[in-house]
Amino acid sequence: MLELRILDFDEIVNFRKGIADLFRICFGQDFDPNIWDWAYQKNPTGSPVIAIALDEEKLVGHYAMIPTPFYQGNGHHGGYLSMTTMVHPNYRKLGLFVELASMAYAQAKPGTFVYGFPNPNSTPGFRNKLDWKISDEYRIATLDYEAIKDAMSMTIGRAHSDSYLFNEKFLDWRLSKPGARYFVSNNLIYKEYNGEIDVLTEDAEGLSIFRGRTQKYNILTKNQEIIDRSSSVKTYIFGYRNFDSKVDLESIHPNLLMSDVF
């Protein structure tokens, strides 16, 4: 018989092996315990919300969200990033994904919201069964320097996706992700990946450090003019659900730093 439950913070570590085993089954790759500790146990904003499904002692379902701070309209707000949604292949089509997510949402603090970057397989569930607003307009666009400079000029004055990362302590934590190396230039945050530059936040002034370089630059955008100038594009789905937050969610412009967590 299946047992569905919310984990208390003190007992999360007891389920790390089960979560790692399920991660390997669902995603076909090893689970990095250092990133897991960083994401779930060291976040300075607060404790994660983790809902699990157990078949006796076997962990067969997992839904988690971690708190993130936002600033908008001269006010501090709380959000949650939805991440590592997993259901064992033998237990799918039982509604576990929706049940676990709904349990997690019931634990969310009032006046918050949850957001994320679902894959195509889970998007219908988020949209149709969990009341998420989903946008499939966003693309990761690969640009040369002149094109990304023009892209930045279209969003001048916008840094850190309007409202994400206002908290210095949270930013320090965010940039300490194990195994990742981030660079900061003014309000621009970026990392190098496979010889290209992932532009994680936007800042036209900070971008000037790349002047004269011939690398390619990857940016998350839904601006068709920018997309048309790219040498390659990749669809990147973004969505959210509101829990009576006062944040104007439609004005949030997601960036790659918001998704590059796990």
Secondary structure, 3 states (H helix, E strand, C coil): CEEEEECCHHHHHHHHHHHHHHHHHHHCCCCCHHHHHHHHHCCCCCCCEEEEEEECCEEEEEEEEEEEEEEECCEEEEEEEEEEEEECHHHCCCCHHHHHHHHHHHCCCCCEEEEECCCCCCHHHHHHHCCCEEECCCEEEEECHHHHHHHHHHCCCCCCCCCECCCHHHHHHHCCCCCCCCEEECCEEEEEECCEEEECCCCCCHHHHHCCCCCCEEEEECCHHHHHCCCEEEECCEEEEEEECCCCHHHCCCCHHHHCCC
